[in-house]
């Protein structure tokens, strides 16, 4: 398994990655194509295709800072889910970076509880701090999300993540 950075919408892996992104995340949690195209040029952002056995297996969209890596979006191709691809990809990421942060939907149903347990098995922990993601597109609303990390975040570390999120990450969106 390896990751291939996509830096242009003309990259051969962008089309399958964009299709997976579009089908895997609700509209209010994803960027428009125009916003994503601008973001690809940001040096702190990485749009990674997960490749395994010579083919596209998923995507990992992340931000690298001096303090942590923030996983903004992560998805595995539907036909490869429940086959260990996601776990292998995240273990590879976690082996490279000592501090990883991501968000999940609040665990309110079977699927969201299963997703939380998946991340916990990989060593990530739920943080008790309120986190609301502003909409990425103009006709959507904000989304309350749960922040998970390895290691758990102190209040000061969460405040630094939140400041980064609300300045850098949300700078690439269509919403006002």
Chimera marker file (.cmm) of the C-alpha trace (Angstrom):
<marker_set name="trace">
<marker id="1" x="0.000" y="0.000" z="0.000" r="1" g="1" b="0" radius="0.5"/>
<marker id="2" x="1.166" y="3.518" z="-0.760" r="1" g="1" b="0" radius="0.5"/>
<marker id="3" x="-0.183" y="7.053" z="-1.074" r="1" g="1" b="0" radius="0.5"/>
<marker id="4" x="0.072" y="9.159" z="-4.214" r="1" g="1" b="0" radius="0.5"/>
<marker id="5" x="-0.335" y="12.901" z="-3.864" r="1" g="1" b="0" radius="0.5"/>
<marker id="6" x="-2.762" y="14.462" z="-6.335" r="1" g="1" b="0" radius="0.5"/>
<marker id="7" x="-1.893" y="18.075" z="-7.179" r="1" g="1" b="0" radius="0.5"/>
<marker id="8" x="-4.189" y="18.733" z="-10.133" r="1" g="1" b="0" radius="0.5"/>
<marker id="9" x="-7.728" y="17.932" z="-11.213" r="1" g="1" b="0" radius="0.5"/>
<marker id="10" x="-6.105" y="16.676" z="-14.441" r="1" g="1" b="0" radius="0.5"/>
<marker id="11" x="-4.251" y="13.926" z="-12.575" r="1" g="1" b="0" radius="0.5"/>
<marker id="12" x="-5.483" y="10.469" z="-13.680" r="1" g="1" b="0" radius="0.5"/>
<marker id="13" x="-6.348" y="9.515" z="-10.083" r="1" g="1" b="0" radius="0.5"/>
<marker id="14" x="-8.365" y="12.673" z="-9.426" r="1" g="1" b="0" radius="0.5"/>
<marker id="15" x="-11.545" y="11.511" z="-11.209" r="1" g="1" b="0" radius="0.5"/>
<marker id="16" x="-12.007" y="8.270" z="-9.234" r="1" g="1" b="0" radius="0.5"/>
<marker id="17" x="-10.966" y="10.029" z="-6.016" r="1" g="1" b="0" radius="0.5"/>
<marker id="18" x="-13.430" y="12.874" z="-6.614" r="1" g="1" b="0" radius="0.5"/>
<marker id="19" x="-16.227" y="10.390" z="-7.362" r="1" g="1" b="0" radius="0.5"/>
<marker id="20" x="-15.497" y="8.565" z="-4.079" r="1" g="1" b="0" radius="0.5"/>
<marker id="21" x="-15.328" y="11.866" z="-2.177" r="1" g="1" b="0" radius="0.5"/>
<marker id="22" x="-18.649" y="12.993" z="-3.644" r="1" g="1" b="0" radius="0.5"/>
<marker id="23" x="-20.458" y="9.778" z="-2.789" r="1" g="1" b="0" radius="0.5"/>
<marker id="24" x="-18.879" y="9.275" z="0.645" r="1" g="1" b="0" radius="0.5"/>
<marker id="25" x="-19.516" y="12.632" z="2.322" r="1" g="1" b="0" radius="0.5"/>
<marker id="26" x="-22.662" y="14.756" z="2.682" r="1" g="1" b="0" radius="0.5"/>
<marker id="27" x="-22.697" y="18.005" z="0.729" r="1" g="1" b="0" radius="0.5"/>
<marker id="28" x="-22.306" y="20.186" z="3.832" r="1" g="1" b="0" radius="0.5"/>
<marker id="29" x="-19.049" y="18.349" z="4.720" r="1" g="1" b="0" radius="0.5"/>
<marker id="30" x="-17.365" y="18.571" z="1.325" r="1" g="1" b="0" radius="0.5"/>
<marker id="31" x="-15.990" y="21.295" z="-0.891" r="1" g="1" b="0" radius="0.5"/>
<marker id="32" x="-17.133" y="22.271" z="-4.334" r="1" g="1" b="0" radius="0.5"/>
<marker id="33" x="-14.885" y="21.270" z="-7.212" r="1" g="1" b="0" radius="0.5"/>
<marker id="34" x="-13.796" y="24.911" z="-7.648" r="1" g="1" b="0" radius="0.5"/>
<marker id="35" x="-12.777" y="25.219" z="-3.966" r="1" g="1" b="0" radius="0.5"/>
<marker id="36" x="-10.991" y="21.858" z="-4.089" r="1" g="1" b="0" radius="0.5"/>
<marker id="37" x="-9.067" y="22.861" z="-7.204" r="1" g="1" b="0" radius="0.5"/>
<marker id="38" x="-7.752" y="25.992" z="-5.453" r="1" g="1" b="0" radius="0.5"/>
<marker id="39" x="-6.835" y="23.974" z="-2.371" r="1" g="1" b="0" radius="0.5"/>
<marker id="40" x="-4.695" y="21.476" z="-4.305" r="1" g="1" b="0" radius="0.5"/>
<marker id="41" x="-2.013" y="24.153" z="-4.661" r="1" g="1" b="0" radius="0.5"/>
<marker id="42" x="-1.731" y="24.696" z="-0.875" r="1" g="1" b="0" radius="0.5"/>
<marker id="43" x="1.571" y="23.230" z="0.360" r="1" g="1" b="0" radius="0.5"/>
<marker id="44" x="0.117" y="22.307" z="3.772" r="1" g="1" b="0" radius="0.5"/>
<marker id="45" x="-2.684" y="20.257" z="2.193" r="1" g="1" b="0" radius="0.5"/>
<marker id="46" x="-2.349" y="16.792" z="0.732" r="1" g="1" b="0" radius="0.5"/>
<marker id="47" x="-4.962" y="15.110" z="-1.450" r="1" g="1" b="0" radius="0.5"/>
<marker id="48" x="-3.702" y="11.526" z="-1.330" r="1" g="1" b="0" radius="0.5"/>
<marker id="49" x="-4.941" y="8.572" z="-3.359" r="1" g="1" b="0" radius="0.5"/>
<marker id="50" x="-4.612" y="5.328" z="-1.437" r="1" g="1" b="0" radius="0.5"/>
<marker id="51" x="-3.292" y="2.691" z="-3.839" r="1" g="1" b="0" radius="0.5"/>
<marker id="52" x="-2.966" y="-1.013" z="-3.251" r="1" g="1" b="0" radius="0.5"/>
<marker id="53" x="-2.249" y="-3.921" z="-5.581" r="1" g="1" b="0" radius="0.5"/>
<marker id="54" x="-1.818" y="-1.525" z="-8.496" r="1" g="1" b="0" radius="0.5"/>
<marker id="55" x="-5.216" y="0.130" z="-8.178" r="1" g="1" b="0" radius="0.5"/>
<marker id="56" x="-7.078" y="3.004" z="-6.544" r="1" g="1" b="0" radius="0.5"/>
<marker id="57" x="-8.391" y="1.935" z="-3.117" r="1" g="1" b="0" radius="0.5"/>
<marker id="58" x="-9.418" y="5.148" z="-1.388" r="1" g="1" b="0" radius="0.5"/>
<marker id="59" x="-8.551" y="8.699" z="-0.439" r="1" g="1" b="0" radius="0.5"/>
<marker id="60" x="-6.930" y="10.489" z="2.435" r="1" g="1" b="0" radius="0.5"/>
<marker id="61" x="-7.211" y="14.281" z="2.476" r="1" g="1" b="0" radius="0.5"/>
<marker id="62" x="-5.063" y="15.833" z="5.152" r="1" g="1" b="0" radius="0.5"/>
<marker id="63" x="-3.332" y="18.955" z="6.439" r="1" g="1" b="0" radius="0.5"/>
<marker id="64" x="0.217" y="18.841" z="7.793" r="1" g="1" b="0" radius="0.5"/>
<marker id="65" x="1.330" y="21.308" z="10.445" r="1" g="1" b="0" radius="0.5"/>
<marker id="66" x="4.424" y="21.407" z="12.646" r="1" g="1" b="0" radius="0.5"/>
<marker id="67" x="2.300" y="20.202" z="15.565" r="1" g="1" b="0" radius="0.5"/>
<marker id="68" x="-0.138" y="17.657" z="14.088" r="1" g="1" b="0" radius="0.5"/>
<marker id="69" x="-1.675" y="16.090" z="11.006" r="1" g="1" b="0" radius="0.5"/>
<marker id="70" x="-5.372" y="16.761" z="10.545" r="1" g="1" b="0" radius="0.5"/>
<marker id="71" x="-7.250" y="14.164" z="8.496" r="1" g="1" b="0" radius="0.5"/>
<marker id="72" x="-10.058" y="16.120" z="6.885" r="1" g="1" b="0" radius="0.5"/>
<marker id="73" x="-11.527" y="13.289" z="4.801" r="1" g="1" b="0" radius="0.5"/>
<marker id="74" x="-10.843" y="9.567" z="4.618" r="1" g="1" b="0" radius="0.5"/>
<marker id="75" x="-12.744" y="7.016" z="2.528" r="1" g="1" b="0" radius="0.5"/>
<marker id="76" x="-12.217" y="3.558" z="1.092" r="1" g="1" b="0" radius="0.5"/>
<marker id="77" x="-13.833" y="2.381" z="-2.149" r="1" g="1" b="0" radius="0.5"/>
<marker id="78" x="-17.143" y="0.646" z="-1.322" r="1" g="1" b="0" radius="0.5"/>
<marker id="79" x="-16.090" y="-2.671" z="-2.884" r="1" g="1" b="0" radius="0.5"/>
<marker id="80" x="-12.994" y="-2.747" z="-0.628" r="1" g="1" b="0" radius="0.5"/>
<marker id="81" x="-14.660" y="-1.864" z="2.679" r="1" g="1" b="0" radius="0.5"/>
<marker id="82" x="-14.491" y="-4.397" z="5.514" r="1" g="1" b="0" radius="0.5"/>
<marker id="83" x="-11.364" y="-5.939" z="3.962" r="1" g="1" b="0" radius="0.5"/>
<marker id="84" x="-8.769" y="-4.192" z="6.126" r="1" g="1" b="0" radius="0.5"/>
<marker id="85" x="-7.821" y="-1.506" z="3.590" r="1" g="1" b="0" radius="0.5"/>
<marker id="86" x="-8.852" y="1.376" z="5.850" r="1" g="1" b="0" radius="0.5"/>
<marker id="87" x="-7.008" y="-0.033" z="8.840" r="1" g="1" b="0" radius="0.5"/>
<marker id="88" x="-3.841" y="-0.579" z="6.812" r="1" g="1" b="0" radius="0.5"/>
<marker id="89" x="-3.995" y="2.951" z="5.413" r="1" g="1" b="0" radius="0.5"/>
<marker id="90" x="-4.481" y="4.568" z="8.806" r="1" g="1" b="0" radius="0.5"/>
<marker id="91" x="-1.804" y="2.438" z="10.469" r="1" g="1" b="0" radius="0.5"/>
<marker id="92" x="0.594" y="3.605" z="7.761" r="1" g="1" b="0" radius="0.5"/>
<marker id="93" x="-0.397" y="7.239" z="8.428" r="1" g="1" b="0" radius="0.5"/>
<marker id="94" x="-0.165" y="6.804" z="12.213" r="1" g="1" b="0" radius="0.5"/>
<marker id="95" x="3.308" y="5.271" z="11.866" r="1" g="1" b="0" radius="0.5"/>
<marker id="96" x="4.495" y="8.405" z="10.046" r="1" g="1" b="0" radius="0.5"/>
<marker id="97" x="3.024" y="11.064" z="12.336" r="1" g="1" b="0" radius="0.5"/>
<marker id="98" x="3.016" y="11.126" z="16.150" r="1" g="1" b="0" radius="0.5"/>
<marker id="99" x="-0.018" y="13.408" z="16.452" r="1" g="1" b="0" radius="0.5"/>
<marker id="100" x="-3.109" y="12.815" z="14.288" r="1" g="1" b="0" radius="0.5"/>
<marker id="101" x="-6.491" y="14.535" z="14.546" r="1" g="1" b="0" radius="0.5"/>
<marker id="102" x="-9.718" y="13.713" z="12.712" r="1" g="1" b="0" radius="0.5"/>
<marker id="103" x="-13.464" y="14.214" z="13.081" r="1" g="1" b="0" radius="0.5"/>
<marker id="104" x="-16.400" y="11.847" z="13.042" r="1" g="1" b="0" radius="0.5"/>
<marker id="105" x="-20.142" y="12.272" z="13.225" r="1" g="1" b="0" radius="0.5"/>
<marker id="106" x="-21.489" y="11.893" z="16.766" r="1" g="1" b="0" radius="0.5"/>
<marker id="107" x="-21.969" y="8.156" z="17.413" r="1" g="1" b="0" radius="0.5"/>
<marker id="108" x="-25.768" y="8.057" z="17.266" r="1" g="1" b="0" radius="0.5"/>
<marker id="109" x="-26.528" y="4.990" z="15.126" r="1" g="1" b="0" radius="0.5"/>
<marker id="110" x="-24.996" y="1.604" z="14.358" r="1" g="1" b="0" radius="0.5"/>
<marker id="111" x="-22.763" y="2.837" z="11.525" r="1" g="1" b="0" radius="0.5"/>
<marker id="112" x="-21.436" y="5.891" z="13.382" r="1" g="1" b="0" radius="0.5"/>
<marker id="113" x="-20.765" y="3.824" z="16.542" r="1" g="1" b="0" radius="0.5"/>
<marker id="114" x="-18.930" y="1.231" z="14.416" r="1" g="1" b="0" radius="0.5"/>
<marker id="115" x="-16.843" y="3.989" z="12.819" r="1" g="1" b="0" radius="0.5"/>
<marker id="116" x="-15.893" y="5.332" z="16.261" r="1" g="1" b="0" radius="0.5"/>
<marker id="117" x="-14.838" y="1.849" z="17.449" r="1" g="1" b="0" radius="0.5"/>
<marker id="118" x="-12.734" y="1.456" z="14.275" r="1" g="1" b="0" radius="0.5"/>
<marker id="119" x="-10.753" y="4.587" z="15.126" r="1" g="1" b="0" radius="0.5"/>
<marker id="120" x="-10.479" y="3.604" z="18.784" r="1" g="1" b="0" radius="0.5"/>
<marker id="121" x="-8.983" y="0.222" z="17.812" r="1" g="1" b="0" radius="0.5"/>
<marker id="122" x="-6.290" y="2.192" z="15.968" r="1" g="1" b="0" radius="0.5"/>
<marker id="123" x="-5.483" y="4.171" z="19.122" r="1" g="1" b="0" radius="0.5"/>
<marker id="124" x="-7.453" y="7.380" z="18.564" r="1" g="1" b="0" radius="0.5"/>
<marker id="125" x="-9.480" y="8.817" z="21.437" r="1" g="1" b="0" radius="0.5"/>
<marker id="126" x="-12.563" y="11.008" z="21.598" r="1" g="1" b="0" radius="0.5"/>
<marker id="127" x="-11.921" y="14.528" z="22.889" r="1" g="1" b="0" radius="0.5"/>
<marker id="128" x="-14.572" y="16.223" z="25.066" r="1" g="1" b="0" radius="0.5"/>
<marker id="129" x="-14.462" y="19.627" z="23.340" r="1" g="1" b="0" radius="0.5"/>
<marker id="130" x="-17.282" y="21.131" z="21.282" r="1" g="1" b="0" radius="0.5"/>
<marker id="131" x="-16.446" y="21.284" z="17.570" r="1" g="1" b="0" radius="0.5"/>
<marker id="132" x="-18.760" y="22.700" z="14.911" r="1" g="1" b="0" radius="0.5"/>
<marker id="133" x="-17.720" y="22.614" z="11.279" r="1" g="1" b="0" radius="0.5"/>
<marker id="134" x="-19.026" y="25.559" z="9.267" r="1" g="1" b="0" radius="0.5"/>
<marker id="135" x="-20.592" y="24.612" z="5.940" r="1" g="1" b="0" radius="0.5"/>
<marker id="136" x="-18.193" y="24.143" z="3.038" r="1" g="1" b="0" radius="0.5"/>
<marker id="137" x="-20.842" y="25.175" z="0.511" r="1" g="1" b="0" radius="0.5"/>
<marker id="138" x="-23.119" y="28.223" z="0.554" r="1" g="1" b="0" radius="0.5"/>
<marker id="139" x="-26.469" y="26.420" z="0.634" r="1" g="1" b="0" radius="0.5"/>
<marker id="140" x="-25.579" y="24.137" z="3.584" r="1" g="1" b="0" radius="0.5"/>
<marker id="141" x="-25.568" y="24.414" z="7.356" r="1" g="1" b="0" radius="0.5"/>
<marker id="142" x="-22.981" y="23.843" z="10.087" r="1" g="1" b="0" radius="0.5"/>
<marker id="143" x="-22.267" y="20.313" z="11.361" r="1" g="1" b="0" radius="0.5"/>
<marker id="144" x="-21.442" y="19.275" z="14.926" r="1" g="1" b="0" radius="0.5"/>
<marker id="145" x="-18.621" y="16.729" z="14.849" r="1" g="1" b="0" radius="0.5"/>
<marker id="146" x="-16.608" y="14.757" z="17.413" r="1" g="1" b="0" radius="0.5"/>
<marker id="147" x="-12.847" y="15.311" z="17.391" r="1" g="1" b="0" radius="0.5"/>
<marker id="148" x="-10.742" y="12.183" z="17.806" r="1" g="1" b="0" radius="0.5"/>
<marker id="149" x="-6.978" y="12.181" z="18.117" r="1" g="1" b="0" radius="0.5"/>
<marker id="150" x="-3.872" y="10.293" z="18.995" r="1" g="1" b="0" radius="0.5"/>
<marker id="151" x="-2.796" y="11.249" z="21.588" r="1" g="1" b="0" radius="0.5"/>
<marker id="152" x="-5.766" y="12.845" z="23.376" r="1" g="1" b="0" radius="0.5"/>
<marker id="153" x="-5.680" y="16.643" z="23.188" r="1" g="1" b="0" radius="0.5"/>
<marker id="154" x="-5.296" y="18.999" z="26.107" r="1" g="1" b="0" radius="0.5"/>
<marker id="155" x="-7.572" y="22.036" z="26.112" r="1" g="1" b="0" radius="0.5"/>
<marker id="156" x="-4.662" y="24.183" z="24.857" r="1" g="1" b="0" radius="0.5"/>
<marker id="157" x="-3.864" y="21.732" z="22.034" r="1" g="1" b="0" radius="0.5"/>
<marker id="158" x="-7.522" y="21.621" z="21.031" r="1" g="1" b="0" radius="0.5"/>
<marker id="159" x="-7.618" y="25.443" z="21.019" r="1" g="1" b="0" radius="0.5"/>
<marker id="160" x="-4.630" y="25.481" z="18.619" r="1" g="1" b="0" radius="0.5"/>
<marker id="161" x="-6.301" y="22.880" z="16.379" r="1" g="1" b="0" radius="0.5"/>
<marker id="162" x="-9.570" y="24.827" z="16.439" r="1" g="1" b="0" radius="0.5"/>
<marker id="163" x="-7.812" y="28.081" z="15.520" r="1" g="1" b="0" radius="0.5"/>
<marker id="164" x="-6.031" y="26.309" z="12.656" r="1" g="1" b="0" radius="0.5"/>
<marker id="165" x="-9.263" y="24.707" z="11.497" r="1" g="1" b="0" radius="0.5"/>
<marker id="166" x="-11.283" y="27.922" z="11.555" r="1" g="1" b="0" radius="0.5"/>
<marker id="167" x="-8.633" y="29.970" z="9.759" r="1" g="1" b="0" radius="0.5"/>
<marker id="168" x="-6.747" y="27.702" z="7.333" r="1" g="1" b="0" radius="0.5"/>
<marker id="169" x="-9.122" y="24.798" z="6.655" r="1" g="1" b="0" radius="0.5"/>
<marker id="170" x="-12.324" y="26.794" z="6.311" r="1" g="1" b="0" radius="0.5"/>
<marker id="171" x="-10.541" y="29.365" z="4.168" r="1" g="1" b="0" radius="0.5"/>
<marker id="172" x="-11.210" y="27.093" z="1.189" r="1" g="1" b="0" radius="0.5"/>
<marker id="173" x="-14.983" y="26.985" z="1.062" r="1" g="1" b="0" radius="0.5"/>
<marker id="174" x="-17.796" y="28.525" z="-0.894" r="1" g="1" b="0" radius="0.5"/>
<marker id="175" x="-19.880" y="29.466" z="2.134" r="1" g="1" b="0" radius="0.5"/>
<marker id="176" x="-19.787" y="33.029" z="3.460" r="1" g="1" b="0" radius="0.5"/>
<link id1="1" id2="2" r="1" g="1" b="0" radius="0.2"/>
<link id1="2" id2="3" r="1" g="1" b="0" radius="0.2"/>
<link id1="3" id2="4" r="1" g="1" b="0" radius="0.2"/>
<link id1="4" id2="5" r="1" g="1" b="0" radius="0.2"/>
<link id1="5" id2="6" r="1" g="1" b="0" radius="0.2"/>
<link id1="6" id2="7" r="1" g="1" b="0" radius="0.2"/>
<link id1="7" id2="8" r="1" g="1" b="0" radius="0.2"/>
<link id1="8" id2="9" r="1" g="1" b="0" radius="0.2"/>
<link id1="9" id2="10" r="1" g="1" b="0" radius="0.2"/>
<link id1="10" id2="11" r="1" g="1" b="0" radius="0.2"/>
<link id1="11" id2="12" r="1" g="1" b="0" radius="0.2"/>
<link id1="12" id2="13" r="1" g="1" b="0" radius="0.2"/>
<link id1="13" id2="14" r="1" g="1" b="0" radius="0.2"/>
<link id1="14" id2="15" r="1" g="1" b="0" radius="0.2"/>
<link id1="15" id2="16" r="1" g="1" b="0" radius="0.2"/>
<link id1="16" id2="17" r="1" g="1" b="0" radius="0.2"/>
<link id1="17" id2="18" r="1" g="1" b="0" radius="0.2"/>
<link id1="18" id2="19" r="1" g="1" b="0" radius="0.2"/>
<link id1="19" id2="20" r="1" g="1" b="0" radius="0.2"/>
<link id1="20" id2="21" r="1" g="1" b="0" radius="0.2"/>
<link id1="21" id2="22" r="1" g="1" b="0" radius="0.2"/>
<link id1="22" id2="23" r="1" g="1" b="0" radius="0.2"/>
<link id1="23" id2="24" r="1" g="1" b="0" radius="0.2"/>
<link id1="24" id2="25" r="1" g="1" b="0" radius="0.2"/>
<link id1="25" id2="26" r="1" g="1" b="0" radius="0.2"/>
<link id1="26" id2="27" r="1" g="1" b="0" radius="0.2"/>
<link id1="27" id2="28" r="1" g="1" b="0" radius="0.2"/>
<link id1="28" id2="29" r="1" g="1" b="0" radius="0.2"/>
<link id1="29" id2="30" r="1" g="1" b="0" radius="0.2"/>
<link id1="30" id2="31" r="1" g="1" b="0" radius="0.2"/>
<link id1="31" id2="32" r="1" g="1" b="0" radius="0.2"/>
<link id1="32" id2="33" r="1" g="1" b="0" radius="0.2"/>
<link id1="33" id2="34" r="1" g="1" b="0" radius="0.2"/>
<link id1="34" id2="35" r="1" g="1" b="0" radius="0.2"/>
<link id1="35" id2="36" r="1" g="1" b="0" radius="0.2"/>
<link id1="36" id2="37" r="1" g="1" b="0" radius="0.2"/>
<link id1="37" id2="38" r="1" g="1" b="0" radius="0.2"/>
<link id1="38" id2="39" r="1" g="1" b="0" radius="0.2"/>
<link id1="39" id2="40" r="1" g="1" b="0" radius="0.2"/>
<link id1="40" id2="41" r="1" g="1" b="0" radius="0.2"/>
<link id1="41" id2="42" r="1" g="1" b="0" radius="0.2"/>
<link id1="42" id2="43" r="1" g="1" b="0" radius="0.2"/>
<link id1="43" id2="44" r="1" g="1" b="0" radius="0.2"/>
<link id1="44" id2="45" r="1" g="1" b="0" radius="0.2"/>
<link id1="45" id2="46" r="1" g="1" b="0" radius="0.2"/>
<link id1="46" id2="47" r="1" g="1" b="0" radius="0.2"/>
<link id1="47" id2="48" r="1" g="1" b="0" radius="0.2"/>
<link id1="48" id2="49" r="1" g="1" b="0" radius="0.2"/>
<link id1="49" id2="50" r="1" g="1" b="0" radius="0.2"/>
<link id1="50" id2="51" r="1" g="1" b="0" radius="0.2"/>
<link id1="51" id2="52" r="1" g="1" b="0" radius="0.2"/>
<link id1="52" id2="53" r="1" g="1" b="0" radius="0.2"/>
<link id1="53" id2="54" r="1" g="1" b="0" radius="0.2"/>
<link id1="54" id2="55" r="1" g="1" b="0" radius="0.2"/>
<link id1="55" id2="56" r="1" g="1" b="0" radius="0.2"/>
<link id1="56" id2="57" r="1" g="1" b="0" radius="0.2"/>
<link id1="57" id2="58" r="1" g="1" b="0" radius="0.2"/>
<link id1="58" id2="59" r="1" g="1" b="0" radius="0.2"/>
<link id1="59" id2="60" r="1" g="1" b="0" radius="0.2"/>
<link id1="60" id2="61" r="1" g="1" b="0" radius="0.2"/>
<link id1="61" id2="62" r="1" g="1" b="0" radius="0.2"/>
<link id1="62" id2="63" r="1" g="1" b="0" radius="0.2"/>
<link id1="63" id2="64" r="1" g="1" b="0" radius="0.2"/>
<link id1="64" id2="65" r="1" g="1" b="0" radius="0.2"/>
<link id1="65" id2="66" r="1" g="1" b="0" radius="0.2"/>
<link id1="66" id2="67" r="1" g="1" b="0" radius="0.2"/>
<link id1="67" id2="68" r="1" g="1" b="0" radius="0.2"/>
<link id1="68" id2="69" r="1" g="1" b="0" radius="0.2"/>
<link id1="69" id2="70" r="1" g="1" b="0" radius="0.2"/>
<link id1="70" id2="71" r="1" g="1" b="0" radius="0.2"/>
<link id1="71" id2="72" r="1" g="1" b="0" radius="0.2"/>
<link id1="72" id2="73" r="1" g="1" b="0" radius="0.2"/>
<link id1="73" id2="74" r="1" g="1" b="0" radius="0.2"/>
<link id1="74" id2="75" r="1" g="1" b="0" radius="0.2"/>
<link id1="75" id2="76" r="1" g="1" b="0" radius="0.2"/>
<link id1="76" id2="77" r="1" g="1" b="0" radius="0.2"/>
<link id1="77" id2="78" r="1" g="1" b="0" radius="0.2"/>
<link id1="78" id2="79" r="1" g="1" b="0" radius="0.2"/>
<link id1="79" id2="80" r="1" g="1" b="0" radius="0.2"/>
<link id1="80" id2="81" r="1" g="1" b="0" radius="0.2"/>
<link id1="81" id2="82" r="1" g="1" b="0" radius="0.2"/>
<link id1="82" id2="83" r="1" g="1" b="0" radius="0.2"/>
<link id1="83" id2="84" r="1" g="1" b="0" radius="0.2"/>
<link id1="84" id2="85" r="1" g="1" b="0" radius="0.2"/>
<link id1="85" id2="86" r="1" g="1" b="0" radius="0.2"/>
<link id1="86" id2="87" r="1" g="1" b="0" radius="0.2"/>
<link id1="87" id2="88" r="1" g="1" b="0" radius="0.2"/>
<link id1="88" id2="89" r="1" g="1" b="0" radius="0.2"/>
<link id1="89" id2="90" r="1" g="1" b="0" radius="0.2"/>
<link id1="90" id2="91" r="1" g="1" b="0" radius="0.2"/>
<link id1="91" id2="92" r="1" g="1" b="0" radius="0.2"/>
<link id1="92" id2="93" r="1" g="1" b="0" radius="0.2"/>
<link id1="93" id2="94" r="1" g="1" b="0" radius="0.2"/>
<link id1="94" id2="95" r="1" g="1" b="0" radius="0.2"/>
<link id1="95" id2="96" r="1" g="1" b="0" radius="0.2"/>
<link id1="96" id2="97" r="1" g="1" b="0" radius="0.2"/>
<link id1="97" id2="98" r="1" g="1" b="0" radius="0.2"/>
<link id1="98" id2="99" r="1" g="1" b="0" radius="0.2"/>
<link id1="99" id2="100" r="1" g="1" b="0" radius="0.2"/>
<link id1="100" id2="101" r="1" g="1" b="0" radius="0.2"/>
<link id1="101" id2="102" r="1" g="1" b="0" radius="0.2"/>
<link id1="102" id2="103" r="1" g="1" b="0" radius="0.2"/>
<link id1="103" id2="104" r="1" g="1" b="0" radius="0.2"/>
<link id1="104" id2="105" r="1" g="1" b="0" radius="0.2"/>
<link id1="105" id2="106" r="1" g="1" b="0" radius="0.2"/>
<link id1="106" id2="107" r="1" g="1" b="0" radius="0.2"/>
<link id1="107" id2="108" r="1" g="1" b="0" radius="0.2"/>
<link id1="108" id2="109" r="1" g="1" b="0" radius="0.2"/>
<link id1="109" id2="110" r="1" g="1" b="0" radius="0.2"/>
<link id1="110" id2="111" r="1" g="1" b="0" radius="0.2"/>
<link id1="111" id2="112" r="1" g="1" b="0" radius="0.2"/>
<link id1="112" id2="113" r="1" g="1" b="0" radius="0.2"/>
<link id1="113" id2="114" r="1" g="1" b="0" radius="0.2"/>
<link id1="114" id2="115" r="1" g="1" b="0" radius="0.2"/>
<link id1="115" id2="116" r="1" g="1" b="0" radius="0.2"/>
<link id1="116" id2="117" r="1" g="1" b="0" radius="0.2"/>
<link id1="117" id2="118" r="1" g="1" b="0" radius="0.2"/>
<link id1="118" id2="119" r="1" g="1" b="0" radius="0.2"/>
<link id1="119" id2="120" r="1" g="1" b="0" radius="0.2"/>
<link id1="120" id2="121" r="1" g="1" b="0" radius="0.2"/>
<link id1="121" id2="122" r="1" g="1" b="0" radius="0.2"/>
<link id1="122" id2="123" r="1" g="1" b="0" radius="0.2"/>
<link id1="123" id2="124" r="1" g="1" b="0" radius="0.2"/>
<link id1="124" id2="125" r="1" g="1" b="0" radius="0.2"/>
<link id1="125" id2="126" r="1" g="1" b="0" radius="0.2"/>
<link id1="126" id2="127" r="1" g="1" b="0" radius="0.2"/>
<link id1="127" id2="128" r="1" g="1" b="0" radius="0.2"/>
<link id1="128" id2="129" r="1" g="1" b="0" radius="0.2"/>
<link id1="129" id2="130" r="1" g="1" b="0" radius="0.2"/>
<link id1="130" id2="131" r="1" g="1" b="0" radius="0.2"/>
<link id1="131" id2="132" r="1" g="1" b="0" radius="0.2"/>
<link id1="132" id2="133" r="1" g="1" b="0" radius="0.2"/>
<link id1="133" id2="134" r="1" g="1" b="0" radius="0.2"/>
<link id1="134" id2="135" r="1" g="1" b="0" radius="0.2"/>
<link id1="135" id2="136" r="1" g="1" b="0" radius="0.2"/>
<link id1="136" id2="137" r="1" g="1" b="0" radius="0.2"/>
<link id1="137" id2="138" r="1" g="1" b="0" radius="0.2"/>
<link id1="138" id2="139" r="1" g="1" b="0" radius="0.2"/>
<link id1="139" id2="140" r="1" g="1" b="0" radius="0.2"/>
<link id1="140" id2="141" r="1" g="1" b="0" radius="0.2"/>
<link id1="141" id2="142" r="1" g="1" b="0" radius="0.2"/>
<link id1="142" id2="143" r="1" g="1" b="0" radius="0.2"/>
<link id1="143" id2="144" r="1" g="1" b="0" radius="0.2"/>
<link id1="144" id2="145" r="1" g="1" b="0" radius="0.2"/>
<link id1="145" id2="146" r="1" g="1" b="0" radius="0.2"/>
<link id1="146" id2="147" r="1" g="1" b="0" radius="0.2"/>
<link id1="147" id2="148" r="1" g="1" b="0" radius="0.2"/>
<link id1="148" id2="149" r="1" g="1" b="0" radius="0.2"/>
<link id1="149" id2="150" r="1" g="1" b="0" radius="0.2"/>
<link id1="150" id2="151" r="1" g="1" b="0" radius="0.2"/>
<link id1="151" id2="152" r="1" g="1" b="0" radius="0.2"/>
<link id1="152" id2="153" r="1" g="1" b="0" radius="0.2"/>
<link id1="153" id2="154" r="1" g="1" b="0" radius="0.2"/>
<link id1="154" id2="155" r="1" g="1" b="0" radius="0.2"/>
<link id1="155" id2="156" r="1" g="1" b="0" radius="0.2"/>
<link id1="156" id2="157" r="1" g="1" b="0" radius="0.2"/>
<link id1="157" id2="158" r="1" g="1" b="0" radius="0.2"/>
<link id1="158" id2="159" r="1" g="1" b="0" radius="0.2"/>
<link id1="159" id2="160" r="1" g="1" b="0" radius="0.2"/>
<link id1="160" id2="161" r="1" g="1" b="0" radius="0.2"/>
<link id1="161" id2="162" r="1" g="1" b="0" radius="0.2"/>
<link id1="162" id2="163" r="1" g="1" b="0" radius="0.2"/>
<link id1="163" id2="164" r="1" g="1" b="0" radius="0.2"/>
<link id1="164" id2="165" r="1" g="1" b="0" radius="0.2"/>
<link id1="165" id2="166" r="1" g="1" b="0" radius="0.2"/>
<link id1="166" id2="167" r="1" g="1" b="0" radius="0.2"/>
<link id1="167" id2="168" r="1" g="1" b="0" radius="0.2"/>
<link id1="168" id2="169" r="1" g="1" b="0" radius="0.2"/>
<link id1="169" id2="170" r="1" g="1" b="0" radius="0.2"/>
<link id1="170" id2="171" r="1" g="1" b="0" radius="0.2"/>
<link id1="171" id2="172" r="1" g="1" b="0" radius="0.2"/>
<link id1="172" id2="173" r="1" g="1" b="0" radius="0.2"/>
<link id1="173" id2="174" r="1" g="1" b="0" radius="0.2"/>
<link id1="174" id2="175" r="1" g="1" b="0" radius="0.2"/>
<link id1="175" id2="176" r="1" g="1" b="0" radius="0.2"/>
</marker_set>
